[in-house]
Amino acid sequence: MQEYPVAIVDLRKLSDNYVALSKLTKKALPIIVLKANAYGHGVLACVNALLPFNPYVAVARTSEAECIVKEFPRLRIIVLGGFTSEHELDFLLLHGLDIVVHSQYQIELLKKINVLVLNKVWIKVNTGMHRLGFSTDTFKSALDELKSLPIKKISLISHLACSDDSLSNNNIEQITKFEHFVSEGDIAETTLFASGFLNLMDSPNEYDYIRFGLSLYGVYGKGFSPVMKVLSKVIAVYPVKRHSKIGYGSNYLVEKDTNIAVVGYGYGDGYPRGTKKGIVSILGNFYPIVGSINMDTLTVDVGHNGKIEPGAIVELFGGSIPCEDVAKRAGTIPYEVLTSVSNRVKRVYVK
């Protein structure tokens, strides 16, 4: 018997999306972003599905890398946030993971270690996002210090702030600055991370690596299939009279006699509480969410459809309702919708 709520993760679609994206990358090698539990999809299952492609994967934190290394000790991994302590640095070196350096204190930690050779270090530069990275004033001295250490290969990495907007002048400014860093540093390899992967495809600049992020999971971009579909069940249906008030705060007034279906899914499962005019799909039809989103439930006006009974399957997103649509109605972004799907929503993998 299937438990609900459930997130159906189709690993076949994940592989298909990888192949489709790879055809667009020219000569650049993909870096697969698996941070935040593979955007909520389940990192170990996603790694296993992509193993045939010999993937190079990225996570944000050492703790995320540790989870992967236990199961896949030979996988090539880059930890984008770098390291904040000698303990973290020791772990990265022990397992041969690629290191990102974005601050001077990290260089000082590297100087303190007793290691014969480092395979690869990525030096991150600030091209205008002002989050992490060396500035134009500090880059050259930082690079010279890294070159004095026993490092086989030093590569350059940065991140675009507005890549999801192909018309933004910020992209041109950041790419220009990045090219300046490249020419100044005599760098072996380069990558410019962009959240709007498909827009970066139009750039005349070619880099050695390119990020596969949200598009890999089928969000944004034509020709890619959503990998995750979130489903729950109707747990109750009851009639309500005109002028009845629904939910916490009594903030929804029923305009005419109708039926309310209670769905076993709420903000405790990851549904955005700030959603405005949200919808769900039941038996192939769309119905409006009414009243407040609760921790464990949400309420839906199903009118006088007598076919909707307790046990009916409810789609929250990922099928006929795109994740992007849920994000828009909640005033947020698809990244947050996906990564908010909580651990009490069981993942079921289709292989």
Protein Blocks (a to p, Z undefined) as FASTA:
>chain_A
ZZdddddddfklmmmmmmmmmmmnomaccdddfehhinonopklmmmmmmmnopadddfb
fklmmmmmmmmmmbccddfklpabfklmmmmmmnopacddfbfklmmmmmmpccfbdfbd
cddddehlopgccdfklmmmmmmmmmmpccfbacdddddfklmpmkbmklmmmmmmmmmm
mmmnopabdcdddfklmlmmmpmbdcfbdcdfklmnopghehiacfbdcddddfbdcddd
ehiaedehilaccfbdcddddddddfknopafkbghiacdeehiacddedjddfkbccdd
ehjafkbcghiacdfbhplmcfklmmmmnopafklmmmmpcfklccdddZZ
